[in-house]
């Protein structure tokens, strides 16, 4: 399929029109008429991912995070998009539209987190966060340990609001500020990838648990979904996974 056809295949699943205003989802570089036969999946595009793509002979790097967010007037060989164009490798990002999509980032995370009766969280105006319930309440430390194992998370931090985990709001990536919208509801725990110090401090005082499992760990599980969507449209397409992994380590 062509690059433009590949984007058209993804659009019904994660409509690019639903990407948030700050986002840069879609074709980042590449000829829309170019034939795509081999795709490299990665959460991010780094210099090493570009080198990997060249070594593997892929036509396209398909990522969650865009390699370019803000308008840029000049490019140099140090820029990732410059390197992609120089090497003839196309790039497509499926970002906040994939966060919000049915079956996307947050639905996958909700499944891993063991949530039932999953719905959109009404406290999130962007329509990205999900809410659901556990089949039975669990102590915070026990549930957090389960999340760490199931996500293969390198790092996990918690804020203890003094309640067991029963009703959960989640948002892959950076969703630490969502705890404020949970105050006054019956939701007791926020699961997200990133939270700030004052999120932990203030949420605990308000009786809200926070589980921070890592940006990468909460979003990377969606990559097989992208592979599935592409292979359903073109079984002959070769899809490979990048060796790129969580850049945040632990000691």
ROSE-4610 file (N, C-alpha, C; in Angstrom, 1 decimal, always signed):
// ROSE-4610
residu = [X/X/X/X/X/X/X/X/X/X/X/X/X/X/X/X/X/X/X/X/X/X/X/X/X/X/X/X/X/X/X/X/X/X/X/X/X/X/X/X/X/X/X/X/X/X/X/X/X/X/X/X/X/X/X/X/X/X/X/X/X/X/X/X/X/X/X/X/X/X/X/X/X/X/X/X/X/X/X/X/X/X/X/X/X/X/X/X/X/X/X/X/X/X/X/X/X/X/X/X/X/X/X/X/X/X/X/X/X/X/X/X/X/X/X/X/X/X/X/X/X/X/X/X/X/X/X/X/X/X/X/X/X/X/X/X/X/X/X/X/X/X/X/X/X/X/X/X/X/X/X/X/X/X/X/X/X/X/X/X/X/X/X/X/X/X/X/X/X/X/X/X/X/X/X/X/X/X/X/X/X/X/X/X/X/X/X/X/X/X/X/X/X/X/X/X/X/X/X/X/X/X/X/X/X/X/X/X/X/X/X/X/X/X/X/X/X/X/X/X/X/X/X/X/X/X/X/X/X/X/X/X/X/X/X/X/X/X/X/X/X/X/X/X/X/X/X/X/X/X/X/X/X/X/X/X/X/X/X/X/X/X/X/X/X/X/X/X/X/X/X/X/X/X/X/X/X/X/X/X/X/X/X/X/X/X/X/X/X/X/X/X/X/X/X/X/X/X/X/X/X/X/X/X/X/X/X/X/X/X/X/X/X/X/X/X/X/X/X/X/X/X/X/X/X/X/X/X/X/X/X/X/X/X/X/X/X/X/X/X/X/X/X/X/X/X/X/X/X/X/X/X/X/X/X/X/X/X/X/X/X/X/X/X/X/X/X/X/X/X/X/X/X/X/X/X/X/X/X/X/X/X/X/X/X/X/X/X/X/X/X/X/X/X/X/X/X/X/X/X/X/X/X/X/X/X/X/X/X/X/X/X/X/X/X/X/X/X/X/X/X/X/X/X/X/X/X/X/X/X/X/X/X/X/X/X/X/X/X/X/X/X/X/X/X/X/X/X/X/X/X/X/X/X/X/X/X/X/X/X/X/X/X/X/X/X/X/X/X/X/X/X/X/X/X/X/X/X/X/X/X/X/X/X/X/X/X/X/X/X/X/X/X/X/X/X/X/X/X/X/X/X/X/X/X/X/X/X/X/X/X/X/X/X/X/X/X/X/X/X/X/X/X/X/X/X/X/X/X/X/X/X/X/X/X/X/X/X/X/X/X/X/X/X/X/X/X/X/X/X/X/X/X/X/X/X/X/X/X/X/X/X/X/X/X/X/X/X/X/X/X/X/X/X/X/X/X/X/X/X/X/X/X/X/X/X/X/X/X/X/X/X/X/X/X/X/X/X/X/X/X/X/X/X/X/X/X/X/X/X/X/X/X/X/X/X/X/X/X/X/X/X/X/X/X/X/X/X/X/X/X/X/X/X/X/X/X/X/X/X/X/X/X/X/X/X/X/X/X/X/X/X/X/X/X/X/X/X/X/X/X/X/X/X/X/X/X/X/X/X/X/X/X/X/X/X/X/X/X/X/X/X/X/X/X/X/X/X/X/X/X/X/X/X/X/X/X/X/X/X/X/X/X/X/X/X/X/X/X/X/X/X/X/X/X/X/X/X/X/X/X/X/X/X/X/X/X/X/X/X/X/X/X/X/X/X/X/X/X/X/X/X/X/X/X/X/X/X/X/X/X/X/X]
num = [1/1/1/2/2/2/3/3/3/4/4/4/5/5/5/6/6/6/7/7/7/8/8/8/9/9/9/10/10/10/11/11/11/12/12/12/13/13/13/14/14/14/15/15/15/16/16/16/17/17/17/18/18/18/19/19/19/20/20/20/21/21/21/22/22/22/23/23/23/24/24/24/25/25/25/26/26/26/27/27/27/28/28/28/29/29/29/30/30/30/31/31/31/32/32/32/33/33/33/34/34/34/35/35/35/36/36/36/37/37/37/38/38/38/39/39/39/40/40/40/41/41/41/42/42/42/43/43/43/44/44/44/45/45/45/46/46/46/47/47/47/48/48/48/49/49/49/50/50/50/51/51/51/52/52/52/53/53/53/54/54/54/55/55/55/56/56/56/57/57/57/58/58/58/59/59/59/60/60/60/61/61/61/62/62/62/63/63/63/64/64/64/65/65/65/66/66/66/67/67/67/68/68/68/69/69/69/70/70/70/71/71/71/72/72/72/73/73/73/74/74/74/75/75/75/76/76/76/77/77/77/78/78/78/79/79/79/80/80/80/81/81/81/82/82/82/83/83/83/84/84/84/85/85/85/86/86/86/87/87/87/88/88/88/89/89/89/90/90/90/91/91/91/92/92/92/93/93/93/94/94/94/95/95/95/96/96/96/97/97/97/98/98/98/99/99/99/100/100/100/101/101/101/102/102/102/103/103/103/104/104/104/105/105/105/106/106/106/107/107/107/108/108/108/109/109/109/110/110/110/111/111/111/112/112/112/113/113/113/114/114/114/115/115/115/116/116/116/117/117/117/118/118/118/119/119/119/120/120/120/121/121/121/122/122/122/123/123/123/124/124/124/125/125/125/126/126/126/127/127/127/128/128/128/129/129/129/130/130/130/131/131/131/132/132/132/133/133/133/134/134/134/135/135/135/136/136/136/137/137/137/138/138/138/139/139/139/140/140/140/141/141/141/142/142/142/143/143/143/144/144/144/145/145/145/146/146/146/147/147/147/148/148/148/149/149/149/150/150/150/151/151/151/152/152/152/153/153/153/154/154/154/155/155/155/156/156/156/157/157/157/158/158/158/159/159/159/160/160/160/161/161/161/162/162/162/163/163/163/164/164/164/165/165/165/166/166/166/167/167/167/168/168/168/169/169/169/170/170/170/171/171/171/172/172/172/173/173/173/174/174/174/175/175/175/176/176/176/177/177/177/178/178/178/179/179/179/180/180/180/181/181/181/182/182/182/183/183/183/184/184/184/185/185/185/186/186/186/187/187/187/188/188/188/189/189/189/190/190/190/191/191/191/192/192/192/193/193/193/194/194/194/195/195/195/196/196/196/197/197/197/198/198/198/199/199/199/200/200/200/201/201/201/202/202/202/203/203/203/204/204/204/205/205/205/206/206/206/207/207/207/208/208/208/209/209/209/210/210/210/211/211/211/212/212/212/213/213/213/214/214/214/215/215/215/216/216/216/217/217/217/218/218/218/219/219/219/220/220/220/221/221/221/222/222/222/223/223/223/224/224/224/225/225/225/226/226/226/227/227/227/228/228/228/229/229/229/230/230/230/231/231/231/232/232/232/233/233/233/234/234/234/235/235/235/236/236/236/237/237/237/238/238/238/239/239/239/240/240/240/241/241/241/242/242/242/243/243/243/244/244/244/245/245/245/246/246/246/247/247/247/248/248/248/249/249/249/250/250/250/251/251/251]
x = [+0.8/+0.0/+0.9/+0.3/+1.1/+1.0/+1.9/+1.9/+0.6/+0.0/-1.3/-2.4/-2.3/-3.3/-3.1/-1.9/-1.7/-2.3/-2.2/-2.8/-4.3/-4.8/-6.3/-6.8/-5.9/-6.2/-6.4/-5.5/-5.4/-6.6/-7.0/-7.9/-9.2/-9.9/-11.2/-11.0/-9.8/-9.6/-9.2/-8.4/-8.0/-8.0/-9.2/-9.3/-8.4/-7.6/-6.6/-7.3/-8.5/-9.2/-9.5/-9.4/-9.6/-8.4/-7.2/-6.0/-6.2/-5.6/-5.7/-5.0/-5.3/-4.8/-3.3/-2.7/-1.2/-0.5/-1.2/-0.5/-0.1/+0.7/+1.2/+1.1/-0.1/-0.3/-0.5/-0.1/-0.2/+1.1/+1.2/+2.5/+3.4/+4.6/+5.6/+6.5/+6.8/+7.7/+7.5/+7.7/+7.6/+6.6/+6.8/+5.9/+4.7/+3.5/+2.2/+2.0/+2.7/+2.5/+3.5/+4.4/+5.4/+4.8/+5.3/+4.9/+5.5/+4.7/+5.2/+5.1/+6.2/+6.3/+6.7/+7.5/+8.1/+8.0/+7.4/+7.1/+7.9/+8.5/+9.1/+8.2/+7.8/+6.9/+7.8/+7.6/+8.3/+7.5/+7.6/+6.9/+7.4/+8.7/+9.4/+10.4/+10.7/+11.8/+13.0/+14.1/+15.3/+16.4/+17.6/+18.7/+18.9/+18.9/+19.2/+18.0/+16.8/+15.7/+15.8/+16.3/+16.5/+17.6/+18.7/+19.8/+19.2/+18.4/+17.8/+17.0/+16.2/+15.3/+16.1/+17.2/+18.0/+18.6/+19.1/+19.7/+18.7/+17.5/+16.5/+15.8/+16.1/+15.6/+14.1/+13.6/+12.1/+11.8/+10.6/+10.1/+9.5/+9.0/+8.3/+8.5/+8.7/+8.6/+7.3/+6.5/+5.2/+5.3/+5.1/+5.3/+4.0/+4.0/+3.0/+3.3/+4.5/+4.9/+5.5/+5.1/+5.7/+7.1/+7.9/+9.3/+9.4/+8.3/+8.3/+7.0/+7.0/+5.7/+5.5/+6.5/+6.3/+6.8/+6.3/+6.8/+8.3/+9.0/+10.4/+10.8/+11.6/+12.0/+13.2/+14.1/+15.3/+15.6/+16.3/+16.7/+18.2/+18.8/+20.2/+20.3/+21.5/+21.7/+21.5/+21.5/+21.2/+19.8/+18.9/+17.5/+17.0/+16.1/+15.7/+14.9/+14.0/+13.3/+14.2/+15.2/+16.2/+16.9/+17.2/+17.9/+16.9/+15.6/+14.7/+14.6/+14.5/+14.3/+15.6/+16.8/+18.1/+18.2/+17.7/+17.8/+16.6/+15.6/+14.5/+13.5/+13.4/+12.5/+11.3/+10.1/+8.9/+8.6/+7.8/+7.4/+6.0/+5.3/+3.9/+3.7/+3.0/+2.7/+1.2/+0.8/-0.6/-0.6/-0.9/-0.7/-1.9/-2.4/-3.6/-4.8/-4.9/-6.0/-6.0/-4.8/-4.7/-5.0/-4.6/-5.0/-6.5/-7.2/-8.6/-9.4/-8.8/-9.5/-10.0/-11.1/-11.7/-10.7/-10.2/-9.2/-7.8/-7.6/-6.3/-5.6/-4.7/-3.8/-4.6/-5.6/-6.2/-7.2/-7.7/-8.5/-7.6/-6.5/-5.5/-5.0/-4.7/-4.2/-5.3/-6.6/-7.7/-7.8/-7.6/-7.6/-6.5/-5.3/-4.2/-4.4/-5.0/-5.2/-6.4/-7.0/-8.1/-9.4/-9.7/-10.9/-12.1/-13.2/-14.5/-15.4/-16.4/-17.4/-16.7/-15.7/-14.9/-15.7/-15.6/-16.2/-15.2/-15.6/-14.8/-15.0/-13.9/-14.0/-14.6/-15.7/-16.4/-15.6/-14.7/-13.9/-12.8/-12.6/-11.5/-12.2/-12.1/-12.7/-12.1/-10.9/-10.3/-10.8/-11.6/-12.1/-11.1/-10.0/-8.9/-8.9/-9.1/-9.0/-10.2/-10.0/-11.0/-11.2/-12.4/-12.7/-13.4/-13.1/-13.7/-13.5/-14.0/-14.0/-13.2/-12.7/-12.1/-13.2/-13.0/-14.0/-14.1/-13.0/-13.0/-11.9/-12.2/-11.2/-9.9/-8.8/-7.4/-6.7/-5.8/-4.9/-4.1/-3.8/-3.1/-1.7/-1.0/+0.4/+0.3/-0.7/-0.9/-1.3/-2.2/-2.6/-1.5/-0.7/+0.4/+1.5/+1.7/+2.7/+2.2/+0.9/+0.4/+0.5/+0.3/+0.4/+1.8/+2.8/+4.2/+4.6/+4.1/+4.5/+3.8/+2.6/+1.8/+2.3/+2.8/+3.3/+4.8/+5.4/+6.9/+7.5/+7.0/+7.4/+8.7/+9.7/+10.9/+10.8/+9.9/+9.7/+8.2/+7.9/+6.5/+6.5/+5.7/+5.6/+4.1/+3.8/+2.5/+2.3/+1.0/+0.6/-0.6/-0.5/-1.5/-2.6/-3.8/-4.9/-5.6/-5.2/-5.8/-7.0/-7.2/-8.3/-7.8/-8.6/-8.2/-8.6/-8.0/-8.3/-9.6/-10.5/-11.8/-12.3/-12.3/-12.8/-11.7/-11.3/-10.0/-10.3/-9.5/-9.4/-8.0/-7.9/-6.5/-6.3/-5.0/-4.6/-3.2/-2.9/-1.5/-0.8/+0.5/+1.3/+1.2/+1.0/+1.0/-0.4/-0.9/-2.2/-2.3/-1.2/-1.2/-2.2/-2.6/-3.5/-4.9/-5.2/-6.6/-7.2/-6.3/-6.8/-7.8/-7.5/-8.4/-9.9/-10.1/-11.4/-12.1/-11.3/-11.8/-12.3/-11.9/-12.4/-13.9/-14.6/-16.0/-16.7/-16.0/-16.6/-16.3/-16.8/-16.6/-15.3/-14.5/-13.3/-12.2/-11.4/-10.4/-9.0/-8.7/-7.3/-7.1/-6.0/-5.6/-4.4/-4.5/-3.3/-2.9/-1.6/-1.1/+0.4/+0.9/+2.3/+3.2/+2.8/+3.6/+2.7/+3.3/+2.6/+3.7/+3.4/+4.4/+4.3/+5.3/+5.3/+4.1/+3.6/+2.4/+1.2/+1.1/+0.0/-0.1/+1.1/+1.1/+0.7/+1.3/+1.0/-0.4/-1.0/-2.4/-3.4/-3.1/-4.1/-4.2/-3.1/-3.2/-3.9/-3.8/-4.5/-6.0/-6.3/-7.8/-8.4/-7.6/-8.1/-8.0/-7.2/-7.1/-5.7/-5.7/-4.5/-4.0/-2.6/-2.0/-1.1/-1.1/-0.1/+0.5/+1.8/+2.6/+3.4/+3.1/+3.8/+4.8/+4.9/+5.9/+5.2/+5.7/+5.1/+5.2/+6.4/+6.6/+5.8/+5.8/+5.1/+3.6/+3.0/+1.6/+1.1/+2.1/+1.7/+2.2/+3.3/+3.9/+3.0/+2.2/+1.3/+0.4/+0.2/-0.7/+0.0/+1.3/+1.9/+1.4/+1.2/+0.6/-0.8/-1.5/-2.8/-2.6/-1.6/-1.2/-0.8/-0.1/+0.3/-0.9/-1.8/-3.1/-3.9/-4.0/-4.8/-4.2/-2.8/-2.1/-2.2/-2.0/-2.0/-3.3/-4.4/-5.7/-6.0/-5.4/-5.6/-4.7/-3.5/-2.5/-1.7/-2.1/-1.4/+0.0/+0.3/+1.7/+2.6/+2.1/+3.0/+3.9/+5.1/+6.1/+6.1/+5.8/+5.8/+6.8/+7.8/+8.8/+8.8/+9.3/+9.3/+10.7/+10.8/+12.1/+12.6/+13.9/+14.6/+14.5/+14.0/+13.8/+12.9/+13.4/+12.6/+12.6/+12.1/+11.9/+13.2/+13.3/+14.5/+14.7/+13.7/+13.9/+14.2/+15.4/+15.8/+15.6/+16.1/+16.1/+17.4/+17.7/+18.9/+18.6]
y = [-1.2/+0.0/+1.2/+2.4/+3.6/+4.2/+5.2/+5.9/+6.5/+7.1/+7.8/+6.7/+5.6/+4.5/+4.0/+3.9/+3.4/+4.3/+5.6/+6.6/+6.4/+6.2/+6.0/+4.8/+3.7/+2.5/+2.8/+3.6/+3.9/+4.8/+5.7/+6.8/+6.3/+5.2/+4.8/+4.3/+3.8/+3.3/+4.4/+5.3/+6.4/+7.7/+8.3/+9.4/+10.5/+10.9/+12.0/+13.3/+13.5/+14.7/+14.9/+13.8/+13.8/+14.2/+14.3/+14.7/+16.1/+16.3/+17.5/+18.6/+19.9/+21.0/+21.2/+20.8/+20.9/+19.8/+18.8/+17.6/+17.8/+16.8/+16.8/+15.3/+14.8/+13.4/+13.4/+12.3/+12.1/+11.9/+12.2/+12.1/+13.2/+12.8/+13.8/+14.1/+13.1/+13.3/+12.0/+12.2/+11.1/+11.5/+10.8/+11.0/+10.2/+10.8/+10.1/+9.0/+9.1/+8.1/+7.0/+7.0/+6.0/+4.7/+3.6/+2.3/+1.8/+1.4/+1.0/-0.5/-1.2/-2.7/-3.2/-2.3/-2.7/-1.6/-1.8/-0.8/-1.2/-0.1/-0.3/+0.4/-0.3/+0.2/+0.6/+1.8/+2.3/+3.3/+3.4/+4.5/+5.8/+5.9/+7.2/+7.0/+8.2/+8.2/+8.8/+8.1/+8.6/+8.4/+8.9/+8.7/+7.2/+6.4/+5.0/+4.3/+4.8/+4.1/+4.4/+5.6/+5.9/+5.0/+4.9/+4.0/+2.5/+2.1/+0.8/+0.6/+1.6/+1.6/+1.5/+2.2/+2.1/+0.8/+0.2/-1.1/-2.2/-2.1/-3.1/-2.9/-1.8/-1.5/-1.2/-0.5/-0.2/+1.0/+1.1/+2.2/+3.3/+2.9/+3.8/+3.4/+4.5/+4.3/+4.9/+4.0/+4.3/+4.4/+5.6/+5.8/+6.4/+6.3/+7.0/+8.5/+8.8/+10.2/+10.8/+12.0/+12.7/+13.1/+13.0/+13.4/+15.0/+15.6/+17.1/+17.6/+18.4/+19.0/+20.4/+21.3/+22.7/+23.1/+24.2/+24.7/+24.9/+24.6/+24.7/+25.4/+26.4/+27.2/+26.6/+26.1/+25.5/+24.1/+23.4/+22.0/+21.8/+21.0/+20.6/+19.1/+18.6/+17.1/+16.6/+17.4/+16.9/+16.7/+17.2/+17.1/+15.7/+15.1/+13.8/+13.7/+14.7/+14.7/+14.9/+15.7/+15.9/+14.6/+13.8/+12.5/+11.5/+11.6/+10.7/+11.0/+12.3/+12.7/+12.3/+12.6/+12.2/+10.8/+9.9/+8.5/+7.9/+8.7/+8.2/+7.4/+7.7/+6.9/+7.8/+7.3/+8.1/+7.9/+8.8/+8.8/+9.2/+8.4/+8.7/+8.6/+9.5/+9.5/+9.3/+8.5/+8.3/+8.6/+9.8/+10.2/+10.4/+11.6/+11.8/+11.2/+11.0/+10.3/+8.9/+8.3/+6.9/+6.8/+7.8/+7.9/+7.8/+8.5/+8.6/+7.5/+6.8/+5.8/+4.6/+4.1/+2.9/+1.8/+1.0/+0.0/+0.5/+1.8/+2.5/+2.4/+3.4/+3.4/+3.1/+3.8/+3.7/+2.5/+2.1/+0.8/-0.4/-0.4/-1.4/-1.4/-0.2/-0.1/-0.5/-0.2/-0.6/-2.1/-2.8/-4.2/-4.8/-4.3/-4.8/-4.5/-3.4/-3.0/-3.8/-4.7/-5.5/-4.8/-3.7/-2.9/-3.5/-3.4/-3.8/-2.6/-2.7/-1.7/-0.4/-0.5/+0.7/+1.7/+3.0/+4.1/+5.2/+6.2/+7.5/+8.1/+8.7/+9.4/+10.8/+11.1/+12.4/+13.6/+13.4/+14.5/+14.9/+14.2/+14.6/+15.2/+16.5/+17.1/+16.7/+16.1/+15.7/+14.3/+13.6/+12.3/+11.3/+11.4/+10.4/+9.4/+9.9/+9.1/+8.1/+6.9/+5.9/+5.7/+5.2/+4.9/+3.5/+2.7/+1.4/+0.9/-0.3/-0.9/-2.2/-2.6/-3.9/-4.8/-6.1/-7.1/-7.2/-6.8/-6.8/-5.8/-5.1/-4.1/-4.8/-4.1/-4.6/-3.5/-3.9/-2.9/-2.2/-0.9/-0.2/-0.8/-1.2/-1.8/-3.1/-3.9/-5.1/-4.9/-3.9/-3.6/-3.0/-2.1/-1.4/-2.4/-3.4/-4.4/-5.3/-5.5/-6.2/-5.4/-4.1/-3.2/-3.2/-3.1/-3.0/-4.3/-5.5/-6.7/-6.8/-6.5/-6.7/-5.7/-4.6/-3.6/-3.7/-4.6/-4.7/-3.3/-2.6/-1.2/-1.2/-0.3/-0.1/+0.6/+1.5/+2.4/+2.5/+2.5/+2.8/+3.5/+4.6/+5.4/+5.5/+5.6/+5.7/+6.9/+7.4/+8.3/+7.5/+7.4/+6.6/+7.6/+7.5/+8.3/+7.7/+6.5/+5.9/+5.0/+4.7/+3.8/+2.6/+1.5/+0.4/+0.8/+0.1/+0.3/-0.4/+0.3/-0.3/+0.4/+1.7/+2.4/+3.3/+3.0/+3.5/+4.4/+5.5/+6.4/+6.2/+6.1/+5.9/+6.7/+7.0/+7.8/+7.5/+6.8/+6.5/+7.8/+7.8/+9.0/+9.9/+11.2/+12.3/+12.6/+12.1/+12.3/+12.7/+13.1/+13.3/+14.3/+15.3/+16.3/+15.9/+14.7/+14.3/+14.0/+13.9/+13.6/+14.7/+15.9/+17.0/+16.8/+16.2/+15.9/+14.7/+14.0/+12.8/+13.2/+14.4/+14.8/+15.0/+14.4/+14.5/+13.4/+12.5/+11.4/+10.1/+9.0/+7.8/+7.0/+7.7/+7.1/+7.3/+6.2/+6.3/+6.3/+5.9/+5.7/+6.2/+6.9/+7.3/+6.5/+5.9/+5.2/+5.9/+6.3/+7.1/+6.8/+7.5/+7.3/+8.2/+9.5/+10.5/+11.4/+11.7/+12.7/+13.5/+14.7/+15.6/+15.5/+16.1/+16.0/+16.5/+17.7/+18.3/+17.5/+16.7/+15.8/+14.8/+14.1/+13.1/+13.7/+14.9/+15.5/+15.8/+16.5/+17.0/+16.0/+15.0/+13.9/+13.1/+12.7/+11.9/+12.7/+14.0/+14.7/+14.7/+14.6/+14.6/+13.2/+12.2/+10.8/+10.1/+10.6/+9.9/+9.2/+7.9/+7.2/+7.6/+7.6/+7.7/+6.6/+6.0/+5.0/+5.5/+5.8/+6.3/+5.2/+4.6/+3.4/+3.7/+4.9/+5.3/+5.6/+6.6/+7.0/+5.9/+5.3/+4.3/+3.1/+2.6/+1.4/+1.5/+2.6/+2.8/+2.9/+3.2/+3.4/+2.4/+1.8/+0.8/-0.4/-0.8/-2.0/-1.8/-0.6/-0.3/-0.7/-0.9/-1.1/-2.3/-3.4/-4.6/-4.3/-3.3/-2.9/-2.3/-1.5/-0.8/-1.9/-2.9/-4.0/-4.7/-5.0/-5.7/-4.9/-3.6/-2.8/-2.8/-2.7/-2.7/-4.1/-5.1/-6.5/-6.9/-6.4/-6.7/-6.1/-4.9/-4.2/-4.8/-5.2/-5.7/-6.8/-8.1/-9.2/-9.3/-8.8/-8.9/-7.9/-6.9/-5.9/-6.5/-6.2/-6.7/-5.6/-6.0/-5.1/-5.7/-4.8/-5.2/-4.2/-4.7/-3.8/-3.3/-2.1/-1.5/-2.0/-2.0/-2.4/-1.3/-0.1/+1.0/+0.6/+0.9/+0.6/+1.8/+1.6/+2.7/+3.4/+4.8/+5.5/+5.8/+5.6/+5.8/+4.5/+4.4/+3.2/+3.2/+2.2/+2.1/+1.5/+1.8/+1.2/+0.5]
z = [+0.0/+0.0/+0.0/-0.5/-0.4/+1.0/+1.2/+2.5/+2.8/+1.8/+1.9/+2.2/+1.6/+1.8/+3.3/+3.7/+5.1/+6.1/+5.9/+6.8/+6.7/+5.5/+5.4/+6.1/+6.1/+6.9/+8.4/+8.9/+10.3/+10.8/+9.9/+10.2/+10.8/+10.3/+10.9/+12.3/+12.6/+13.9/+14.9/+14.5/+15.3/+14.5/+14.3/+13.3/+13.6/+12.6/+12.8/+13.1/+12.8/+13.1/+14.6/+15.3/+16.8/+17.6/+16.9/+17.6/+18.3/+19.4/+20.1/+19.4/+19.7/+18.9/+18.9/+20.0/+20.2/+19.4/+18.9/+18.5/+17.0/+16.6/+15.2/+14.7/+14.7/+14.3/+12.8/+12.2/+10.7/+10.1/+8.8/+8.1/+8.5/+9.0/+9.4/+8.2/+7.5/+6.3/+5.4/+4.1/+3.2/+2.0/+0.9/-0.3/-0.1/+0.0/+0.1/-0.9/-2.1/-3.1/-3.0/-2.0/-1.9/-1.5/-2.1/-1.7/-0.4/+0.5/+1.8/+1.9/+2.1/+2.2/+3.6/+4.2/+5.5/+6.5/+7.7/+8.7/+10.0/+10.6/+11.9/+13.0/+14.0/+15.1/+16.2/+16.8/+17.9/+18.7/+20.0/+20.7/+20.3/+20.0/+19.7/+18.6/+17.9/+17.0/+17.6/+17.8/+18.2/+17.2/+17.4/+16.4/+16.2/+17.3/+17.2/+16.5/+16.6/+15.9/+14.4/+14.0/+12.6/+12.0/+12.8/+12.3/+12.2/+13.1/+13.1/+11.9/+11.6/+10.4/+9.1/+9.0/+7.8/+7.7/+8.8/+8.8/+8.4/+8.9/+8.6/+7.2/+6.6/+5.2/+5.2/+6.2/+6.3/+5.5/+5.1/+4.3/+5.2/+6.4/+7.3/+8.7/+9.5/+11.0/+11.5/+12.1/+12.6/+14.2/+14.7/+16.1/+16.8/+18.1/+18.9/+19.0/+19.5/+19.7/+18.4/+18.0/+16.9/+17.1/+16.1/+16.2/+16.1/+15.7/+15.6/+16.1/+17.1/+17.6/+17.1/+17.4/+17.1/+15.7/+15.2/+13.9/+14.0/+12.9/+12.9/+11.6/+11.6/+10.4/+9.7/+10.4/+9.8/+10.3/+9.4/+9.8/+9.5/+10.3/+10.2/+10.3/+9.9/+10.0/+11.4/+12.4/+13.8/+14.1/+13.2/+13.4/+12.9/+13.7/+13.4/+12.0/+11.8/+10.6/+9.4/+9.5/+8.5/+8.1/+9.2/+8.9/+8.2/+8.6/+8.0/+6.5/+6.2/+4.8/+4.0/+4.6/+4.0/+3.7/+4.6/+4.4/+3.6/+3.3/+2.5/+3.3/+4.6/+5.4/+5.8/+5.6/+5.9/+7.4/+8.0/+9.4/+9.5/+10.3/+10.7/+12.2/+12.8/+14.2/+14.4/+15.3/+15.7/+17.2/+17.6/+19.0/+19.8/+20.0/+20.9/+20.3/+19.0/+18.4/+18.7/+19.0/+19.4/+20.9/+21.7/+23.1/+23.3/+22.5/+22.6/+21.9/+21.0/+20.1/+20.9/+20.4/+20.9/+20.6/+21.6/+21.4/+21.3/+21.6/+21.6/+22.9/+23.1/+24.3/+25.6/+25.9/+27.2/+27.4/+26.3/+26.4/+26.6/+25.9/+26.2/+27.6/+28.1/+29.5/+30.5/+30.2/+31.1/+31.1/+30.0/+30.0/+30.8/+30.7/+31.4/+32.9/+33.2/+34.6/+35.3/+34.5/+35.1/+35.4/+34.6/+34.9/+34.1/+34.7/+34.2/+34.0/+33.2/+33.0/+32.6/+31.6/+31.3/+30.5/+30.8/+30.1/+30.0/+29.2/+29.2/+30.6/+31.1/+32.3/+32.1/+32.7/+32.4/+32.8/+33.8/+34.2/+33.3/+32.2/+31.2/+30.0/+29.8/+28.6/+27.3/+27.3/+26.0/+25.6/+26.4/+26.0/+25.9/+26.6/+26.5/+27.7/+28.9/+30.1/+30.2/+30.8/+31.0/+32.5/+32.8/+34.2/+34.2/+35.3/+35.4/+36.9/+37.1/+38.4/+38.4/+39.6/+39.8/+40.2/+40.0/+40.4/+41.9/+42.6/+44.1/+44.5/+45.6/+46.0/+46.4/+46.2/+46.6/+47.3/+48.3/+48.9/+47.9/+48.1/+47.1/+46.7/+47.7/+47.5/+46.7/+46.9/+46.2/+44.7/+44.5/+43.2/+42.4/+43.1/+42.4/+42.0/+42.8/+42.5/+41.3/+41.2/+40.1/+38.8/+38.9/+37.7/+37.2/+38.2/+37.8/+37.1/+37.6/+36.9/+35.5/+35.5/+34.2/+33.1/+33.5/+32.5/+32.3/+33.1/+33.0/+33.2/+34.2/+34.4/+35.2/+34.7/+35.4/+36.7/+36.7/+37.9/+38.2/+39.5/+39.9/+41.2/+41.2/+42.4/+42.8/+44.1/+44.5/+45.5/+45.5/+46.6/+47.3/+48.6/+49.3/+49.9/+49.3/+49.8/+50.9/+51.4/+52.5/+52.2/+50.9/+50.5/+49.7/+49.8/+48.9/+47.4/+46.5/+45.1/+44.7/+44.2/+43.7/+42.4/+42.4/+41.2/+40.7/+39.4/+38.9/+37.7/+37.7/+36.5/+36.0/+34.6/+34.1/+32.9/+32.6/+31.5/+31.2/+30.1/+29.7/+29.4/+29.6/+29.4/+30.6/+30.3/+31.4/+31.7/+32.8/+33.3/+34.8/+35.4/+36.8/+37.3/+36.5/+37.0/+37.0/+36.5/+36.5/+37.9/+38.9/+40.2/+40.7/+40.2/+40.7/+40.2/+39.1/+38.6/+39.3/+40.0/+40.8/+42.1/+42.6/+44.0/+44.0/+44.9/+45.0/+44.2/+43.6/+42.9/+43.7/+43.2/+44.0/+43.5/+42.6/+42.1/+43.2/+43.4/+44.5/+44.0/+42.8/+42.3/+40.9/+40.7/+39.4/+39.0/+37.8/+37.2/+36.0/+36.0/+34.9/+34.7/+33.6/+33.4/+34.1/+34.2/+34.8/+35.7/+36.9/+37.8/+38.5/+38.9/+39.5/+41.0/+41.7/+43.1/+43.8/+43.3/+44.0/+43.7/+42.6/+42.3/+43.4/+43.7/+44.8/+46.1/+46.4/+47.7/+47.9/+46.9/+47.1/+46.9/+46.0/+45.8/+47.1/+47.7/+49.0/+50.0/+50.1/+51.1/+50.9/+49.6/+49.2/+49.2/+49.6/+49.7/+48.3/+47.4/+46.1/+46.0/+45.7/+45.4/+44.0/+43.8/+42.5/+42.3/+41.2/+40.8/+39.5/+39.6/+38.4/+37.9/+36.8/+36.3/+35.2/+34.7/+33.7/+32.4/+31.7/+30.4/+29.4/+29.2/+28.3/+28.6/+29.8/+30.2/+30.0/+30.2/+30.0/+28.6/+27.7/+26.3/+25.3/+25.6/+24.6/+24.4/+25.3/+25.0/+23.8/+23.3/+22.2/+20.8/+20.8/+19.5/+18.8/+19.4/+18.7/+18.1/+18.7/+18.1/+16.7/+16.6/+15.3/+14.3/+14.7/+13.8/+13.3/+14.2/+13.9/+12.8/+13.0/+12.1/+10.7/+10.7/+9.4/+8.7/+9.5/+8.9/+8.4/+9.1/+8.6/+7.2/+7.0/+5.7/+4.6/+5.0/+4.0/+4.7/+4.5/+5.2/+4.6/+3.5/+2.9/+3.5/+4.2/+4.8/+5.9/+5.9/+6.9/+8.1/+9.3/+10.4/+11.4/+11.8/+12.8/+14.0/+15.1/+16.3/+16.6/+16.9/+17.2/+18.6/+18.7/+19.9/+21.0/+20.6/+21.5/+22.7/+23.9/+25.1/+26.0/+27.2/+28.2/+28.4/+28.1/+28.4/+29.8/+30.7/+32.1/+32.8/+33.3/+33.9/+35.4/+36.1/+37.6/+38.1/+39.3/+39.9/+41.2]
